[in-house]
Amino acid sequence: MTPHPLEGIFHPKSIAVIGATSNPNTGAFGFTESLIEYGYRGKIYPVNPRHTEILGIKAYPNIKDVPGPVDYVISCVPAPAVLDMIADCSQKGVKTIHLFTARFSETGREEGVELEREVLQAAKRGGIRIIGPNCMGLYYPKEGISFCDAMPKKSGTTGLISQSGQMAEEVGRYAALRAVYLSKAISYGNAIDFNECDFLEYFSQDPDTNVILMYVEGVRNGKRFLKLLQHATAIKPVIILKGGKGESGTRMASSHTASLAGSRKIWESLIYQAGAVSAESLEELIDLAASFTYLPPILGLNVGVAGGGGGASVLAADQCEAAGLNVIPLPAEIRDELKRKGSKIWDWIGNPVDMSIRDRVDFVPGDTLQMMAKNKNFDMLIALMNDPHHKRQKGTTAESYLEQFNLEAQKDKPMLAVIPEKSLGADEFDHWSWKVVCEVRTKLIEAGIPFYPTAVRAATAARKLVGYYQEREQSVRERKLPISPISAEKLH
């Protein structure tokens, strides 16, 4: 099988930063600094005629003066200087140029559009592939490649394709807070050469990537994109956040990355036909990434909920049903078991389990979660975890707090945890309650249990995950779509 053209691009043996500088307030400095800090093992060549050394590395006046071969170039020069730079790179034998350089067609000005055309033509004549312009380029922590120093250094199994560089950084940083780490990421901007279709095709066959995230503002070739998306979703989940679905967002997309965003109805139809998963916000994109990373395939919608008081239980039931989950009545066999154990509320308690009516303090949410986990009528569990906040709880540890939820239940049924986010003032950072919440989240991560700040976000993520796996299994049964042996094994 012929390697995908992008495979070599993700494995450069040498990188030159043209327009590198010692000014820490510039993107050019950030690229060079990140390559050093993340431990890139290849050769790093800063290029700038005004410097002889940058960050302790010898600098060269021109790419042609670099003594060894250069596989990959990061362009930080102004837009008017790009054509000359491409000519120099062509003579040097450079294979790929990432154009961090902006102010091309995204400006809406004819001169920017024309320069972009000339850049692509010049690159093709020189046998050079282009990423961008107007983008942050590659992130591949396993190879020590990062476009900024704020990205995690830890590698994961989630791939990210983002038209926006800022969005790529935010996904990378915020997903890491939920222990979702990226295998690779690409910010591709105006996409005059490689575009979202090429990246989707690559990530669909990338062995480092189990889940694909996308942020797109527009697509270059709708038919090709739909075909590739259908193929990719048969192999691994593809979660897409679309920018520019509204009128004002469409205008912004045009000025941001020169994208024709398309109508909301057409886009939603495309996602539905392809079997992909749609996210409505950055927060939901990360919720879904955490869900597909930590939850197994779930094919049913029946949920058991435990942990909240009266009002919280009522709201959780409403929110789960609104999301499309089935909050089924507590099965008779669980009531019988409660009665045998001497519970005085065996005929009163329901689903969700209202902990405010419990008849003894040693009856904890984990008791019913365990019963639900063993019961065939439930497909998943949601544990409602309030943050400890009373003075009497001050000695609470993460371990003692989680004992009441019996995390072992998740070995029998997939479990989602709801634990509120805390909005802190400067005087609250050292508060014992915040520390416990952070430690609880760490313990949940260690147990492989995804967590969410609200029940509605947990339920919405669960419903979309179930929908994806139901659709994929149906497609497999009807032989509409191929599926990898690994995916088939996980489903059955």
C-alpha positions as CSV (number, residue, x, y, z in Angstrom):
1,M,0.0,0.0,0.0
2,T,1.4,3.4,-1.0
3,P,1.9,5.7,2.0
4,H,-0.4,8.7,2.1
5,P,1.4,11.9,1.0
6,L,0.9,13.4,4.5
7,E,2.7,10.5,6.2
8,G,6.1,11.9,5.3
9,I,5.1,15.4,6.2
10,F,4.4,14.3,9.7
11,H,7.9,12.8,9.9
12,P,10.4,15.5,8.7
13,K,14.0,14.9,9.5
14,S,14.7,18.6,9.4
15,I,12.7,21.8,9.9
16,A,13.7,25.3,8.9
17,V,11.9,28.4,10.4
18,I,12.2,31.1,7.8
19,G,11.8,34.5,9.3
20,A,12.9,33.2,12.7
21,T,13.6,35.9,15.3
22,S,14.7,36.3,18.9
23,N,11.7,38.5,19.7
24,P,9.6,36.4,22.1
25,N,6.4,38.2,21.2
26,T,6.3,36.8,17.7
27,G,5.0,33.6,16.2
28,A,8.3,32.9,14.6
29,F,10.0,32.8,18.0
30,G,7.3,30.5,19.2
31,F,7.8,27.9,16.5
32,T,11.5,27.7,17.1
33,E,11.1,27.7,20.9
34,S,8.5,24.9,20.7
35,L,10.6,22.6,18.5
36,I,13.4,22.9,21.1
37,E,11.2,22.6,24.2
38,Y,9.2,19.6,22.9
39,G,12.3,17.7,22.0
40,Y,12.2,17.6,18.2
41,R,15.0,15.1,17.3
42,G,15.6,16.3,13.8
43,K,17.7,19.3,12.6
44,I,16.4,22.8,13.4
45,Y,17.4,25.6,11.1
46,P,16.5,29.2,12.0
47,V,16.7,31.4,8.9
48,N,17.0,35.2,9.1
49,P,19.8,37.4,7.5
50,R,19.7,39.7,10.6
51,H,20.7,37.0,13.1
52,T,23.6,34.6,13.5
53,E,22.1,32.7,16.4
54,I,18.6,32.2,17.7
55,L,17.9,30.4,21.0
56,G,21.3,29.0,21.0
57,I,21.1,27.6,17.5
58,K,23.1,28.8,14.5
59,A,21.0,30.9,12.2
60,Y,21.4,31.2,8.4
61,P,20.8,34.2,6.1
62,N,19.0,32.2,3.5
63,I,17.5,28.7,3.2
64,K,20.0,28.0,0.5
65,D,22.8,28.5,3.0
66,V,21.7,25.7,5.2
67,P,24.3,22.9,5.0
68,G,22.0,19.9,5.0
69,P,18.8,18.9,3.4
70,V,15.5,20.5,4.6
71,D,12.3,18.6,4.5
72,Y,9.9,21.0,6.1
73,V,9.8,24.8,6.2
74,I,7.7,27.0,8.5
75,S,7.2,30.4,6.7
76,C,7.0,33.4,9.0
77,V,7.9,36.0,6.3
78,P,5.4,38.7,5.2
79,A,3.1,37.8,2.3
80,P,4.9,39.8,-0.3
81,A,8.1,37.9,0.4
82,V,6.6,34.4,0.0
83,L,7.2,34.0,-3.8
84,D,10.9,34.7,-3.4
85,M,11.0,32.3,-0.5
86,I,9.3,29.6,-2.5
87,A,11.9,30.0,-5.3
88,D,14.7,29.6,-2.8
89,C,13.0,26.6,-1.2
90,S,12.6,25.0,-4.6
91,Q,16.4,25.3,-5.3
92,K,17.0,23.8,-1.9
93,G,14.8,20.8,-2.6
94,V,12.3,21.5,0.2
95,K,9.4,19.1,0.1
96,T,6.7,21.0,2.2
97,I,6.1,24.6,3.3
98,H,3.8,25.5,6.1
99,L,2.6,29.0,5.5
100,F,2.0,30.6,8.9
101,T,2.1,33.7,6.7
102,A,-1.3,35.3,6.4
103,R,-3.0,38.2,4.5
104,F,-4.0,36.3,1.4
105,S,-7.5,35.5,0.2
106,E,-9.0,35.8,3.7
107,T,-8.6,39.5,3.4
108,G,-11.2,39.6,0.6
109,R,-9.0,41.8,-1.5
110,E,-8.2,40.9,-5.1
111,E,-4.5,41.3,-4.6
112,G,-4.6,38.8,-1.8
113,V,-6.6,36.3,-3.9
114,E,-4.2,36.8,-6.8
115,L,-1.1,36.4,-4.7
116,E,-2.5,33.1,-3.2
117,R,-3.0,31.8,-6.8
118,E,0.6,32.7,-7.7
119,V,1.9,31.1,-4.5
120,L,0.2,27.8,-5.4
121,Q,1.4,27.9,-9.0
122,A,5.0,28.6,-7.9
123,A,4.9,25.8,-5.3
124,K,3.6,23.3,-7.9
125,R,6.4,24.3,-10.3
126,G,8.9,23.7,-7.6
127,G,7.4,20.3,-6.5
128,I,6.5,21.7,-3.1
129,R,3.4,20.9,-1.1
130,I,1.7,23.7,0.9
131,I,-0.1,23.7,4.3
132,G,-2.1,26.9,4.7
133,P,-1.6,29.8,4.3
134,N,-2.9,31.5,7.4
135,C,-2.5,28.6,9.8
136,M,-0.5,27.1,12.7
137,G,0.5,23.9,10.9
138,L,1.5,20.6,12.6
139,Y,1.3,19.3,16.1
140,Y,2.7,15.8,16.7
141,P,4.0,15.4,20.2
142,K,5.4,12.0,19.6
143,E,7.9,13.6,17.1
144,G,8.4,16.7,19.3
145,I,6.6,19.0,16.9
146,S,4.3,21.7,18.3
147,F,3.1,25.0,17.0
148,C,3.0,26.6,20.5
149,D,4.3,26.0,24.0
150,A,0.8,25.7,25.6
151,M,0.0,22.3,24.0
152,P,0.4,19.1,26.0
153,K,3.6,17.1,25.6
154,K,1.7,13.9,26.2
155,S,0.5,11.9,23.2
156,G,-3.0,10.3,22.9
157,T,-5.2,8.6,20.4
158,T,-7.4,11.5,19.2
159,G,-6.6,13.2,16.0
160,L,-7.6,16.8,15.3
161,I,-8.2,18.6,12.0
162,S,-8.8,22.3,12.5
163,Q,-9.2,25.1,10.0
164,S,-8.5,27.5,12.8
165,G,-5.2,27.7,14.7
166,Q,-6.7,29.2,17.8
167,M,-9.3,26.5,17.9
168,A,-6.7,23.8,17.5
169,E,-4.8,25.2,20.5
170,E,-8.0,25.4,22.6
171,V,-9.1,21.9,21.8
172,G,-5.6,20.6,22.7
173,R,-5.4,22.4,26.0
174,Y,-9.0,21.9,27.2
175,A,-9.3,18.3,26.1
176,A,-6.2,17.5,28.1
177,L,-8.0,18.7,31.3
178,R,-10.4,15.7,30.6
179,A,-7.4,13.4,29.9
180,V,-8.0,13.4,26.2
181,Y,-4.7,13.8,24.5
182,L,-4.0,14.3,20.8
183,S,-2.1,11.9,18.6
184,K,-1.6,14.5,15.9
185,A,-3.3,17.8,14.9
186,I,-3.2,20.0,11.8
187,S,-4.3,23.6,11.5
188,Y,-4.7,24.3,7.8
189,G,-6.2,27.7,7.3
190,N,-7.0,28.7,3.7
191,A,-6.1,25.3,2.4
192,I,-4.9,26.2,-1.1
193,D,-3.2,22.8,-1.5
194,F,-3.8,20.1,1.2
195,N,-7.4,20.6,2.5
196,E,-9.8,19.0,4.9
197,C,-10.4,16.1,2.6
198,D,-6.8,15.1,2.5
199,F,-6.5,15.3,6.3
200,L,-9.6,13.3,6.8
201,E,-8.4,10.6,4.4
202,Y,-5.1,10.5,6.3
203,F,-6.5,10.3,9.8
204,S,-9.0,7.7,8.8
205,Q,-6.1,5.3,8.1
206,D,-3.7,6.6,10.7
207,P,-2.9,3.8,13.3
208,D,-2.1,6.4,16.0
209,T,-5.6,7.8,15.8
210,N,-8.8,6.1,17.2
211,V,-11.1,9.2,17.2
212,I,-11.1,12.1,14.8
213,L,-12.1,15.6,15.8
214,M,-12.8,18.3,13.2
215,Y,-13.3,22.0,13.2
216,V,-14.3,23.3,9.8
217,E,-15.7,26.5,8.4
218,G,-16.2,25.3,4.8
219,V,-15.2,22.5,2.5
220,R,-13.5,22.7,-0.9
221,N,-15.2,19.6,-2.5
222,G,-18.5,18.6,-1.0
223,K,-18.8,15.3,-2.9
224,R,-15.3,14.1,-2.0
225,F,-15.8,15.2,1.6
226,L,-19.0,13.2,1.9
227,K,-17.5,10.1,0.4
228,L,-14.4,10.3,2.7
229,L,-16.5,11.1,5.7
230,Q,-18.7,8.0,5.0
231,H,-15.6,5.9,4.8
232,A,-14.0,7.3,7.9
233,T,-17.1,7.0,10.1
234,A,-17.2,3.3,9.2
235,I,-13.8,2.8,10.8
236,K,-13.7,5.3,13.7
237,P,-15.8,8.0,15.2
238,V,-15.6,11.4,13.5
239,I,-16.9,14.4,15.6
240,I,-17.3,17.6,13.7
241,L,-17.8,21.2,15.0
242,K,-18.9,23.4,12.2
243,G,-18.2,27.1,12.3
244,G,-20.2,29.6,10.2
245,K,-23.6,27.9,10.2
246,G,-25.5,31.2,10.9
247,E,-25.5,34.3,8.8
248,S,-23.1,36.3,10.9
249,G,-20.9,33.2,11.4
250,T,-20.8,32.7,7.7
251,R,-19.5,36.3,7.2
252,M,-16.9,35.7,9.8
253,A,-15.8,32.4,8.3
254,S,-15.2,34.2,5.0
255,S,-13.0,36.8,6.6
256,H,-11.2,34.2,8.8
257,T,-10.2,31.5,6.3
258,A,-11.8,32.6,3.0
259,S,-14.3,29.8,3.4
260,L,-17.7,29.5,1.8
261,A,-19.5,28.1,4.8
262,G,-22.7,26.8,3.2
263,S,-26.2,26.6,4.6
264,R,-27.1,25.0,8.0
265,K,-29.6,22.5,6.4
266,I,-27.2,21.3,3.8
267,W,-24.5,20.8,6.4
268,E,-26.7,18.9,8.8
269,S,-27.9,16.7,6.0
270,L,-24.3,15.9,5.0
271,I,-23.4,15.0,8.5
272,Y,-26.4,12.8,8.9
273,Q,-25.9,11.0,5.6
274,A,-22.3,10.2,6.5
275,G,-23.0,8.9,10.0
276,A,-20.6,11.4,11.7
277,V,-21.3,13.0,15.0
278,S,-22.1,16.8,15.2
279,A,-21.0,19.0,18.0
280,E,-22.6,22.4,18.6
281,S,-19.9,24.0,20.6
282,L,-16.3,23.6,21.7
283,E,-17.5,22.3,25.1
284,E,-19.6,19.6,23.4
285,L,-16.7,18.7,21.1
286,I,-14.6,17.9,24.1
287,D,-17.5,16.2,25.9
288,L,-17.8,13.9,22.9
289,A,-14.1,13.4,22.7
290,A,-14.0,12.3,26.3
291,S,-17.0,10.0,25.8
292,F,-15.6,8.2,22.7
293,T,-12.2,7.9,24.4
294,Y,-13.4,6.4,27.7
295,L,-16.7,4.7,27.0
296,P,-17.1,1.4,25.1
297,P,-19.6,1.1,22.3
298,I,-23.1,1.4,23.8
299,L,-26.1,0.2,21.8
300,G,-29.0,0.9,24.1
301,L,-30.5,4.0,25.6
302,N,-31.7,2.8,29.0
303,V,-30.0,4.8,31.8
304,G,-29.8,4.4,35.5
305,V,-29.1,7.6,37.5
306,A,-28.1,7.9,41.2
307,G,-26.5,10.4,43.5
308,G,-28.7,13.5,43.6
309,G,-31.2,14.9,46.0
310,G,-34.8,15.5,45.2
311,G,-34.6,18.5,42.8
312,A,-31.3,17.3,41.2
313,S,-32.9,13.9,40.5
314,V,-36.0,15.5,39.0
315,L,-33.9,17.7,36.7
316,A,-31.6,14.9,35.8
317,A,-34.6,12.8,34.7
318,D,-35.9,15.6,32.6
319,Q,-32.6,16.3,31.0
320,C,-31.8,12.7,30.2
321,E,-35.2,12.3,28.6
322,A,-34.8,15.6,26.7
323,A,-31.5,14.3,25.3
324,G,-33.1,11.1,24.1
325,L,-32.2,8.6,26.8
326,N,-34.7,6.3,28.5
327,V,-35.0,6.8,32.3
328,I,-36.8,3.5,32.9
329,P,-38.6,2.8,36.1
330,L,-36.7,0.9,38.7
331,P,-37.1,-2.8,37.8
332,A,-39.0,-5.1,40.2
333,E,-36.0,-7.3,40.9
334,I,-34.0,-4.3,42.3
335,R,-36.9,-3.4,44.5
336,D,-37.1,-7.0,45.7
337,E,-33.4,-6.9,46.5
338,L,-33.8,-3.7,48.5
339,K,-36.6,-5.2,50.4
340,R,-34.6,-8.3,51.2
341,K,-31.8,-6.1,52.5
342,G,-34.3,-4.4,54.9
343,S,-34.8,-1.1,53.1
344,K,-37.9,0.7,54.3
345,I,-38.1,2.7,51.1
346,W,-37.9,-0.3,48.7
347,D,-41.3,0.6,47.1
348,W,-40.7,4.3,47.2
349,I,-37.3,4.7,45.6
350,G,-37.1,5.2,41.9
351,N,-34.8,6.0,38.9
352,P,-33.2,8.5,39.3
353,V,-32.4,7.5,42.9
354,D,-33.5,10.3,45.2
355,M,-30.9,10.2,48.0
356,S,-32.8,12.7,50.1
357,I,-35.4,10.0,51.0
358,R,-32.9,7.4,52.1
359,D,-33.7,5.8,55.5
360,R,-30.2,5.2,56.7
361,V,-26.8,6.9,56.3
362,D,-25.1,3.7,55.1
363,F,-27.3,3.6,52.0
364,V,-25.2,5.3,49.4
365,P,-25.6,6.0,45.6
366,G,-23.1,3.2,44.9
367,D,-25.5,0.6,46.3
368,T,-28.1,1.2,43.6
369,L,-25.5,1.9,40.9
370,Q,-24.1,-1.6,41.6
371,M,-27.6,-3.1,41.4
372,M,-28.3,-1.3,38.2
373,A,-24.9,-2.4,36.8
374,K,-25.9,-6.0,37.3
375,N,-29.4,-5.6,35.9
376,K,-29.9,-6.4,32.2
377,N,-32.4,-3.6,31.8
378,F,-29.8,-0.8,32.0
379,D,-27.4,0.1,29.2
380,M,-25.4,2.8,31.1
381,L,-25.2,4.6,34.4
382,I,-24.9,8.3,35.4
383,A,-23.5,9.1,38.8
384,L,-24.5,12.5,40.1
385,M,-21.6,13.8,42.2
386,N,-22.1,17.0,44.1
387,D,-19.0,18.9,45.3
388,P,-18.4,18.6,49.0
389,H,-19.0,22.0,50.5
390,H,-20.3,21.7,54.1
391,K,-18.0,22.4,57.0
392,R,-18.6,18.9,58.3
393,Q,-17.2,17.6,55.0
394,K,-13.9,19.4,55.4
395,G,-11.9,16.3,56.1
396,T,-13.2,14.6,53.0
397,T,-10.6,13.1,50.7
398,A,-11.2,12.1,47.1
399,E,-11.0,8.4,48.1
400,S,-13.5,8.7,50.9
401,Y,-15.8,10.8,48.7
402,L,-15.8,8.3,45.8
403,E,-16.3,5.3,48.1
404,Q,-20.0,6.2,48.2
405,F,-20.3,5.8,44.4
406,N,-18.8,2.3,44.0
407,L,-16.8,2.9,40.8
408,E,-16.4,-0.9,40.5
409,A,-19.9,-0.8,39.0
410,Q,-18.5,0.6,35.8
411,K,-16.9,-2.8,35.2
412,D,-20.4,-4.2,34.5
413,K,-22.0,-1.1,32.8
414,P,-20.5,2.0,31.2
415,M,-20.6,4.9,33.7
416,L,-20.6,8.7,33.2
417,A,-19.9,11.0,36.2
418,V,-21.4,14.5,36.7
419,I,-19.3,16.7,39.0
420,P,-19.8,20.5,38.9
421,E,-17.2,22.9,37.7
422,K,-16.4,25.5,40.3
423,S,-16.3,29.2,39.4
424,L,-13.5,30.6,41.6
425,G,-12.5,34.0,42.8
426,A,-8.8,34.7,43.5
427,D,-9.4,34.0,47.2
428,E,-10.9,30.6,46.6
429,F,-8.1,28.9,44.8
430,D,-6.8,27.2,47.9
431,H,-10.2,26.3,49.3
432,W,-10.3,22.6,50.4
433,S,-13.5,21.9,48.4
434,W,-11.8,22.9,45.1
435,K,-8.9,20.7,46.0
436,V,-11.2,17.7,46.6
437,V,-13.0,18.2,43.3
438,C,-9.8,18.3,41.4
439,E,-8.6,15.1,43.1
440,V,-11.9,13.4,42.4
441,R,-11.6,14.2,38.7
442,T,-8.1,12.7,38.7
443,K,-9.4,9.5,40.3
444,L,-12.2,9.3,37.8
445,I,-9.6,9.6,35.0
446,E,-7.5,6.9,36.5
447,A,-10.7,4.7,36.7
448,G,-11.4,5.4,33.0
449,I,-14.7,7.2,33.8
450,P,-15.5,10.4,31.8
451,F,-16.9,13.3,33.7
452,Y,-19.1,16.3,32.8
453,P,-20.1,19.5,34.6
454,T,-23.8,19.0,34.2
455,A,-26.3,16.1,33.7
456,V,-27.5,17.5,30.5
457,R,-24.0,17.5,29.0
458,A,-23.5,14.0,30.1
459,A,-26.8,12.8,28.7
460,T,-26.3,14.6,25.4
461,A,-22.9,13.1,24.9
462,A,-24.2,9.6,25.8
463,R,-27.1,9.9,23.3
464,K,-24.9,10.9,20.5
465,L,-22.4,8.1,21.2
466,V,-25.2,5.6,21.2
467,G,-26.5,7.0,18.0
468,Y,-23.2,6.6,16.3
469,Y,-22.7,3.0,17.4
470,Q,-26.3,2.0,16.6
471,E,-26.0,3.5,13.1
472,R,-22.6,1.8,12.5
473,E,-23.9,-1.6,13.6
474,Q,-26.9,-1.3,11.4
475,S,-24.7,-0.4,8.5
476,V,-22.5,-3.4,9.1
477,R,-25.4,-5.7,9.4
478,E,-26.8,-4.4,6.1
479,R,-23.3,-4.4,4.6
480,K,-23.6,-0.8,3.6
481,L,-20.2,0.1,5.0
482,P,-16.9,-1.6,5.6
483,I,-15.6,-2.0,9.1
484,S,-12.2,-2.8,10.5
485,P,-11.6,-6.0,12.4
486,I,-10.7,-4.1,15.5
487,S,-13.9,-2.0,15.4
488,A,-16.0,-5.1,14.7
489,E,-14.4,-6.8,17.7
490,K,-15.3,-3.8,19.9
491,L,-18.9,-3.8,18.8
492,H,-19.6,-7.5,19.4
